[in-house]
Amino acid sequence: MSSRSPVPEAVGPAGPARGLSRRSLMRNTAAAAGTLIAAGPLSGCASPASASDDASALSVWDLFQGGDGMLMDEMITAVSGGAQGFDIDRTILDWGPSYYTKLAMSAAGGRASDVAVLHLSRLAGYAPGGLLDPIDLDLLAEFGVTPRHFTAAVWARTQHDNTVYAIPLDVHPFIVFYDKKVAAKAGLLDPSGKLAPMGSPKALLDAGKALAEVTGKSGILFGHITDTAQNWRQFAAFYAQTGASFTLPDGGPARIDIDAAVRVVTFMQQLFDGRTNPNNLDYNGAMAGFLDGRGGMAMLGEWELPTLKKSGISLGAAPFPQVFDKPAVYTDSHSFVLPHQENPDPARRREAHRYIAEILKQSLTWASAGHIPAYQPVLAEPEYASLDPQSSYADAAKVAVLDPPNWFAGAGSNFQNLMCQPLQAALLGNMSAEKAVRQMVREANTLLQQPNPVA
């Protein structure tokens, strides 16, 4: 994930890769200057016929900024050299609601790029409305990429009505980072020096107390105040571990196991009781506390790895702890899609599939930022096994859990925000676990009564 919240952020210092066109550079600069706004004209949405000074360039939209943007530049550079190299016209847009507005408008208006990036959790809002074109799996297989190269948990979310519309680039899970030295003193490491399995709610509660005893401050840090996603990520992970399902059928009502959900929220209240593990931190406060040694563990997205590695902490990481009956880790996935075009050129479509395949094969580079490559052959490479701590949480992709599929859910959505608000009240002691769950259900049912605006 390139951001912590659905609020669009400024474009980072991601310069154009070699092989990108001059026009791409100009448009990236325009995006950095903030000229692309959600409700504004689609001046930056060039049609395939005019995507660059060279009409043969493959137009690609993504939302990768800052360090992620520079890594994507590096990957594009790697596939742009030689006789078979690509000429890529890359457009970087602000991540968040504005990105998804532009993506929908470009596809509906016949001005779509050849390839775009989509969070897999947002697929249900785009494929049913005809805003995406299907992936040609036979064509993709010609370039060495097939369904068997992805974990079943992630691949299952690439489809709508048994048709594949997305090819995952990565899995970016909600995990735990920990200070190895603190965890060792707290007795939480296994003989190999990795975080030992928890296995029960009590074990995680005890781990928080043990970590706090070592630090003299706090045990497990979690920033959630005024955050539009964090509480949902934690709840969704724990809830999936109970084995219960949370589905959002069109028209409603939401289907959720109330007892299981109350059990999870009650445990979250016990874990973050305001004593051993603080209950009143915002995102930046939790990060700062962990960086300053005021906590031995932090629950964060793996995308924070580059920042944490610079801190000098003896850093370890692990999949989100399993404390209930079933292993499950809340995740999302940056995926490649083909925005709808009325009359796509077969040669360009072929190149789009080849581009997707070749970028996937470069995803060892992508893993350096913490993301788990979705393309499994990369995980088998010795170079990936040597990445520390990335390789320690790679198994999270096997038990990935995404948002319930519906048009209004997914990364950067108001659904996540509405789920977070009662959860925040529960953690702060302002609402009972049962009332929080009942409010979550009411909010979900209200959303389910609204029609998909792009269907």
N, C-alpha and C positions, 0 to 999 in steps of 0.2 A: 504494500500500500504506500502511496506517495504522500499521504497526508493523514493527519489525526482526526480531522473533522470534515463535514461537508462544506465548510466555508471555504470558498476558493482562495488559494494562496497565490502570491506573486510568483511568476516564473523564475526559476532558479538559473544559475549560470551555465545552463546546458548549451554549449555552442554547437554549430552544425558539424556533422561528420564530413570527412573528405568524401567527395562523390555526391554530396547534396548540391542541388542547384543554387544559383545566385538568388533566384526568387524565393526559395525556401528560407535562405538566410534572412531576407528582408521580412518575410512573414513571421519568422520566429522572433525577430526583433520587435515587430509590431505587437506580438503577443506579450512580450516582456514589458512593453510600454503600457499595457493595460487597455489596448484599443479594442480587444475582443470582449464584449460583454454579453450576458445571457440573453437579454431581450433585444439586442441590437441587430443591425443588418448583417447578412451573411457575406460581408465583403471578403472575409478570410476563407470562405468555403468554396474554393475553386473547383470547377467541374473537371472530370478527367481530361477533357479535351484542352483545358487551359490551365492545368495544374502547375506547369512550370514553363520556362522558356523553351525547353525541349519537350514536345508533346509526348515523347516516348517515356518520360520519367514516370515511375510508379508513385502515385500520391498516397501518403501514409499519414494518418492522424493518430496522435497519442497524447497522454496527459502526464508524461514523465518529465519531471523538473528536477532541478538541483542535481544531486549525485546520481539519482536514477537516470536523469536525462543524459548525463555524460556517459554513463555506462551504455545506454542505448545507442548513443553516437558511436561508441567504440564497436559495438556489435554491427551496426550498419556499415561502418568503415570496413570491417572484416569481410563482409559479404559483397562489398562494392568493388573489390579489386579483381584484376584479371579479365580475360576475354568473356567470361560468363558473369561478370559482376553486374550488380544492379545500379541503375541511376534512380536515386530515391529523392522525391520531393517531400520532405518531412515537415509537418505542421504540428507545433506543440501548443496545446490549449490548456487553460486553467482547469485543474481537476475540481470536481464538485457538480452541483446542479447545472451550472452553465455549460459544462462539457456535454452532458447528456441532452440538454436542450438543443445544442448545435448539431449533435449527432443525429437526433431525430429529425430536425428541420432539414438537414442536408439530404438525408435519405428520402424524406417525403417530397422534397422539392426538386429531385433529380440532379442534385449537385454533390453527390457523395464522392468520397475518396475511394481509392481502390481497396485499401485495407485500413482498419481502425482498431483501436484497443477498447475493450469493454470489460468492466468487472463482470465476472461470470454470474454474480448474484443479481445483476441487472438484466440478464437475458430474457426473463419472462416479460419484461416491459417492452421488448423490441421485436423479438421473433414473431409473436402472435399477430402483431400489427403490420407485418409485411415490411418492416424497416430494415431487415437483414435478408441476405440471400444465403441459401444453403451452402455448406462446404461440400466440395466434390471429393469424397474420400478416395475414390479410385485415382483421381489426379494427384491427390496428396501422397498416396502410396507410391506413385512413380518417383517421388522425391525422398522416399525413405521414412515417411511418418505414417503410422497406422494407429488405430485405437489401442492396440496392445502395448503401446509405448507410454500409456498413462495409467494412473491408478484408477480403479473402478469407482472409487468415491468421487473423484473429480470428473471423470468422463461422463458419469451419469447426469451431471448438470449441464452438459454441453448441448442437450437435445430438447427440442420441442416437437410434440407429435411424432416422435420416433425419427426425427430428422436432425442432423447435426448442424448447428449454426455457429459454433465457436471452437477454437483450438487453444487450449490453455498454454500460456507461456510460463506461469509460475503458480505456486501456492504460497500465500503469505498468511501465516497463522498467528493467532493470539497465543503467546507462549509465556514462559517464565525465564527471566534472567536472574542469575544469582552470583554472589561473590564467593568464589571457590574457597578462599581462606576462611571466611565466616561460616560457610556451610560445613566445612571440614570440622571446625571447632564445635559446631552444633551437632555433629554426629549424623549428618544428613547425606553423606556421600557413600557410594558403594565401593567395593575394593578396587574398581577401575578408576575411581576419582570422579565419577559421574553422579548426578543427583539420583538418589535411590527412589524407587517407586513409593508413592504414598499409600494408595490402596483403600483409604477410608477417610471420611470427613474428620474423624478424630486425629488421624495421622497428620493432616494438613494443619489443623489447629495446634497440635503439639509442635509442629515444625516452626510455625510462626512464633510461638513462645520461646523455643530454643534459639532461634535466630536473634530475637530481641535480647535475650540474656547475653549473647555474645557481643552485640553491637552496643548494648547499654541504652539503646534508644527504641527502635522499632524492629519488627520482624519482617512482615510482608507489606510492601507498599503498592497501592493501587489508586491511581488518580481518576476520579469520576465526576467531581463537582462541576456542574454546568457543561459537561461533555455530552456530545450528541451520539456517542457510539459505545463508549467504554463499558458502561453497565450492561448493555445488551450483549456485548461480546462475552463477558464473563457469565452472565445468566445463560446464554445460548449454549456455551460449552458445558456447564454443569448440568443443564436440563437434558441435553442430548446424552450425557453419561448415565442418566437414569433409565434410558431405553424408551422413554416416552417420545411421542411425536408432536410437533406443532405445525399444523398445516393451515393454509389460507385459501380455501376453495372459493372460486369466484361467486360473488353474491352472498357469501357467508353462510352460517356463522363460522368464526374461527374454531378450530378443533385443537384443544389443548387439554392435557391431563392436569386439572386444577390441583389435585393432591400432590403430584410430582413437582409442579411449579412452586407451590407453597413450601414444600420441603426444601427446594433449592434456595428460595429467597430467605427462608429462615436460616439456612446454613450460611449464606452470604452475610447476614446480620451477625451471626456468631463469629465468623471469621474476621470481619472488620467491625470490631466492637468498640473502637475508639480507645482501646488500651494498648494491647500488644501490637495490633495492626491498626493504624489510624483509619478513620472512616470519613475524614473531612478534607482529603487532599484533592486538588485539581490535577490535571495531567502534568503540568510543568512542575508542580510541587512534588509529585511522586518521583519524577525524573531527577529533580535536584536532590531529593533526599537520598536516593540510591547512589547518585554520583558522589555525594558527600559522605557516604558511609553511615548514614542514619537508618539504614535498613539493609537486611541481608539478601532480600529477594524483591523483585518487582515484576508485576504482571503487566506486560506490554506487548505490542506488536513486534514481530521480528524486524520490521523496517527501522527500528531504533538501533539496530546493531552498529552501524557506522559511528554513531555518536558515542555509544557506550564503549566501543573498542578504543576510542581516543582518550578515554578517561584514566587509563592506567589501572583500573580495577582488574583483579584476577578473575576474568569474566567467564562464567559458564552459562549454558542455556539448555533448556529441556522443553519437550512438548508440555502443553498445559496439563497439570497433574490430574490423573484419574483418581477420583475419590468415591465415585458411585460404581454402578455395576458394569458399565460398558465404556471402553476407550472411545473418546471423542474429543476433537479439538476444533474450536471455531476458526474458520478460515474464510478467505476469499481468493480469487484468482484473476490476475490480469490475463485476458484472453484476446486472441485475434479474431476479428469478424470481418465479413464482407458486407458493407453497407449497401442497401438495395440500389441497383441501377436498372433502369427500364430496358436498355438494350446493351448489356455489357459486351465489350469486345472479347471474343474467345482468347485471343493471344494475350491480352492484358490479364484476363482472369487466370490464365495458366501461369503467368509471371507472378501474380498475387499468391497463388498456392505455393509456388517455388520459393518466394520470399519468406512466407511463413515457415516453411520447412527449414530453410537455411538459418533463419534467426533462432529457431528452437535449438539448432545444433550448436549455437554460440552461447547457450545459456549458462555455461560455467562462469562466464564473465558476469552474468546477471546474479549469480549466486554470491558473488563477492560482497554484495550489499545486504545479504541475509535472506533473500528470497529463495525458496526451495524450487529448483527447476521442475516444471511439470513433466518435461520430456525425460523419462526414466533412464535412458541410456547414459545421460550425463551423470546421474547419481552413481553409476557403476564405475566411473572413471577414478583412478587413484588420486587425481588432483582434487576431486570433490571430497573424498574421504579424508584428505589432509586439511580441509578447511575447518578451523576451530573458532567458534563453536557451532558453525552452520550444520555440519554433519551430525551433530548431537540431537537435533530435532527434526531430521529429515523424515522420520516415520510419521510425523504429524500429517503428511499428505495422504497416508493410507486410511486415516480415520477422520478425514476432513468433513466438517459440517458447515454448510452455508445457510444464509437466510432462507426461510420458507419461500418458495417461488411464487411471486405475484408481481404485477406491474409496479406496485408502489413500494416494494421492499428492495433491499440491497444497499450497496455502498453509497454513502452520501444521501440516504433517503430520509424523509420525514418519519417513516415508520420506525427506524432505529431511534430517532430522537424521542418519539412518543413512548416507546418502550422504556427508554432511559429515565424519564421523569418520575414515574412512580417507584422505580427501583432506587433512584437517588433518595427519594423521601423515606423509603424503607431503611436504607443504610444509615440515614441520619437520625432514625428513631422517630420520625414524624408520621409514619404510617405502618400499620401491621403488614406482615407478609401476605396475608390473605387479601387485604384491601388492595395492596399493590398489584397482585396478580389479577384481581377482578378489574382493576382499572386498565391493565394491559389488554385484557380481553375486550373491554368496551372500546378502547381506542382501535384495536384491530378490526372489530366489527364495523365501526364507523368508516374506516378506510375501505372495507370490503363492499360497502354500499355505493362507493363512488366508481363511475365507469372509467375504464382505461382511456385517457384522452387521445391516444394514438392508435387505438384498436379499430 
